[in-house]
Amino acid sequence: MKYRILTVVGVLIFSFAFSSAAEINNSKESEIAPELSVEVKVKKTFEEKVADLYNDFSANNSTMPNISVFEKAISGYTKLDEAGKVSNPLLTVIDFNLSSKMKRMWILNMDTKEVVFNTYVAHGKNTGVEFAKNFSNKVNSHQSSLGFYVTGETYYGKNGLSLFIDGMEKGFNSKARERYVVIHGADYAEPEFINRYGRLGRSYGCPAVPNKIAKDLIHKIKGKSVVYIHKSDENYQEKSSFLNV
């Protein structure tokens, strides 16, 4: 009898100890769980990050490139920045899907989320008339070249102050310096030319800008900033290493 009583008491003590330990563990888990849930962060996709950035720019500025063009520009900008090729935080976006009668060049400050310039820009004389259609990387083609560039140094030539831009994409714009495809000012890139002829004038392949703002624009983007010249060109869109993994 004494043995049975001791046995029952032992079982009760063990059960109490087990249930108490379980309650303590559950209590600890309930205390820790909220802390853990706070630490869990959902990673945003590239597209979501771009959308947030686009909204930041749009909140501060009245005009922006199309968001699909902006996304492509950010893709290349990010890769060039990660490769250590960017020193100047300005990103120039040129949308050659648009008519030359429109302000199709945007210069974006990636630090302040400010549109520094939104202006006219010319395409090459053999690229098209009002719209840019044909593109080349060949010397003397007098056509514009698509893709990503990094700005270089300035010089004074027949068009006054000019800015070298170095093409980053072999087969698309890698001969830009050899072709003297540079950013410079031009009278045919002024809005008055549009009023007279119904379109902007054309260059030998250079993204020429209005003379009135050329010097200020060039000085702002010189020194390793990114330039992206866009067109919904199937060949380029499929083969560009900056738009595809």
C-alpha positions in Angstrom: 0.0 0.0 0.0 2.8 2.4 1.0 4.6 1.5 -2.2 1.5 2.2 -4.4 1.0 5.6 -2.7 4.6 6.6 -3.3 4.2 5.5 -6.9 1.0 7.6 -7.4 2.7 10.7 -5.8 5.7 10.2 -8.1 3.5 10.1 -11.2 1.7 13.2 -10.1 4.9 15.1 -9.4 6.2 14.1 -12.8 3.0 15.1 -14.6 3.0 18.5 -12.8 6.7 19.1 -13.7 6.1 18.2 -17.4 3.0 20.4 -17.7 4.7 23.3 -16.0 7.7 23.0 -18.4 5.3 22.9 -21.4 3.5 26.0 -20.1 6.8 27.8 -19.6 7.9 26.9 -23.1 4.6 28.0 -24.6 4.9 31.2 -22.7 8.4 31.8 -23.9 7.4 31.1 -27.5 4.4 33.5 -27.3 6.8 36.2 -26.0 9.4 35.5 -28.7 7.1 35.1 -31.6 6.1 38.7 -32.0 9.8 39.8 -32.0 10.6 37.2 -34.7 7.7 38.3 -36.8 8.9 41.9 -36.7 12.4 40.8 -37.9 11.0 39.0 -40.9 11.1 41.4 -43.9 9.7 40.6 -47.3 12.2 41.4 -50.1 10.7 43.5 -52.8 11.1 42.5 -56.5 13.1 44.7 -58.9 9.9 45.8 -60.5 8.5 46.9 -57.1 11.6 48.8 -56.2 11.5 50.6 -59.6 7.8 51.4 -59.1 8.6 53.0 -55.7 11.5 55.0 -57.2 9.3 56.1 -60.1 6.6 57.3 -57.6 9.2 59.2 -55.7 10.3 61.0 -58.9 6.7 61.6 -60.0 5.8 63.1 -56.6 8.5 65.8 -57.1 8.3 66.4 -60.9 5.6 67.1 -63.5 7.1 65.1 -66.3 8.8 61.7 -66.4 9.7 59.1 -69.1 7.2 56.2 -69.5 7.6 53.8 -66.6 8.6 50.9 -68.9 11.4 53.0 -70.3 12.4 54.1 -66.9 12.6 50.5 -65.7 15.0 49.6 -68.5 17.1 52.7 -67.7 17.3 51.8 -64.1 18.3 48.2 -65.0 21.4 49.4 -66.9 22.2 52.2 -64.5 22.2 49.7 -61.6 24.6 47.3 -63.4 27.0 50.1 -64.4 26.9 51.5 -60.9 27.7 48.0 -59.4 30.5 47.7 -61.8 32.1 50.9 -60.5 31.6 52.9 -63.7 29.4 55.6 -62.3 30.7 58.7 -60.5 28.1 61.3 -61.4 24.5 60.4 -60.0 22.7 61.8 -63.0 20.9 59.5 -65.4 20.0 60.7 -68.9 17.1 58.9 -70.6 16.3 59.5 -74.3 13.1 57.9 -75.6 13.4 57.6 -79.4 9.9 56.1 -79.5 8.7 59.7 -79.4 8.4 62.3 -82.1 11.3 64.7 -82.4 8.7 67.4 -81.8 8.4 66.3 -78.2 10.8 66.8 -75.3 12.1 63.3 -75.2 15.3 63.7 -73.1 15.1 63.6 -69.3 18.1 64.1 -67.0 17.3 62.6 -63.6 19.2 63.2 -60.4 19.2 59.7 -58.7 20.2 61.2 -55.3 17.5 64.0 -55.0 14.8 62.4 -57.2 14.7 65.6 -59.3 14.3 66.0 -63.0 17.2 68.4 -63.8 16.3 68.8 -67.5 13.5 67.7 -69.8 14.3 68.9 -73.3 14.5 68.3 -77.0 17.1 66.0 -78.6 17.9 65.3 -82.2 18.6 61.9 -83.8 20.8 61.1 -86.8 19.8 62.2 -90.4 19.8 58.6 -91.6 17.9 57.4 -88.6 14.6 58.9 -89.7 12.8 62.2 -90.3 10.3 63.0 -87.5 10.7 59.6 -85.9 13.8 57.6 -85.2 13.6 54.3 -87.0 17.1 53.0 -88.1 20.1 52.6 -85.9 23.7 51.7 -86.5 27.1 51.4 -84.8 29.0 51.9 -88.1 31.4 54.7 -88.9 29.9 57.3 -91.3 26.4 55.8 -91.1 25.0 59.1 -89.8 22.6 57.1 -87.7 21.9 57.1 -84.0 23.0 54.2 -81.7 20.9 52.6 -79.0 21.8 51.5 -75.6 23.8 52.5 -72.5 26.7 55.0 -72.4 28.9 56.6 -69.8 29.8 60.2 -70.2 33.5 61.2 -70.6 35.4 64.4 -71.0 34.5 67.6 -72.8 36.3 69.3 -75.7 35.7 72.3 -78.0 34.9 71.4 -81.6 33.0 72.8 -84.6 29.8 72.6 -82.5 31.4 74.4 -79.6 31.5 72.7 -76.2 30.9 68.9 -76.7 30.9 65.9 -74.5 32.2 62.4 -75.3 30.0 59.5 -74.5 31.4 56.0 -74.4 29.2 53.2 -75.6 29.0 50.2 -73.2 27.4 47.8 -75.6 29.5 46.0 -78.3 27.6 45.8 -81.6 25.2 48.6 -80.7 27.2 51.7 -79.6 30.8 50.7 -78.9 32.1 52.8 -81.7 30.6 56.1 -80.4 34.0 57.7 -79.7 35.4 56.6 -83.0 32.4 58.0 -84.8 32.5 61.2 -82.7 29.0 60.6 -81.5 28.9 63.3 -78.8 26.5 65.5 -77.0 26.6 69.1 -78.3 24.4 72.1 -78.8 22.7 72.8 -82.2 20.4 75.5 -83.6 18.4 72.7 -85.3 17.6 71.3 -81.8 15.8 74.5 -80.7 12.0 74.6 -80.5 12.0 77.4 -83.1 13.1 74.9 -85.7 10.1 72.8 -84.9 7.8 75.8 -85.4 9.4 76.4 -88.8 9.7 72.9 -90.2 7.2 70.8 -88.2 10.0 68.6 -86.7 13.4 68.9 -85.1 16.6 69.0 -87.3 18.9 66.0 -87.5 22.5 65.3 -86.7 25.2 62.9 -88.0 24.2 60.5 -85.2 24.8 62.8 -82.2 22.1 63.4 -79.5 22.2 67.1 -80.1 20.4 69.4 -77.7 19.2 73.0 -77.8 22.1 75.5 -77.9 20.5 77.6 -75.2 21.0 75.0 -72.5 23.8 72.9 -74.0 26.7 74.2 -71.9 24.8 73.9 -68.6 23.5 70.5 -69.5 26.9 69.2 -70.6 28.7 70.4 -67.5 26.1 68.7 -65.3 26.3 65.3 -66.9 30.0 65.1 -67.7 32.3 62.8 -65.7 30.9 59.3 -65.7 27.1 59.7 -65.6 24.9 57.2 -67.4 23.0 57.9 -70.7 20.4 55.5 -72.0 19.1 55.9 -75.5 15.9 53.8 -75.9 13.8 52.5 -78.7 11.4 49.6 -78.8 13.7 47.8 -81.2 13.3 44.1 -81.1 16.9 43.3 -81.9 18.3 45.5 -79.3 15.8 44.6 -76.6 16.5 40.9 -77.0 20.3 41.1 -77.2 21.3 43.9 -74.7 23.3 42.5 -71.8 22.0 45.4 -69.7 18.4 44.5 -70.2 18.7 40.7 -69.9 20.4 38.4 -67.4 
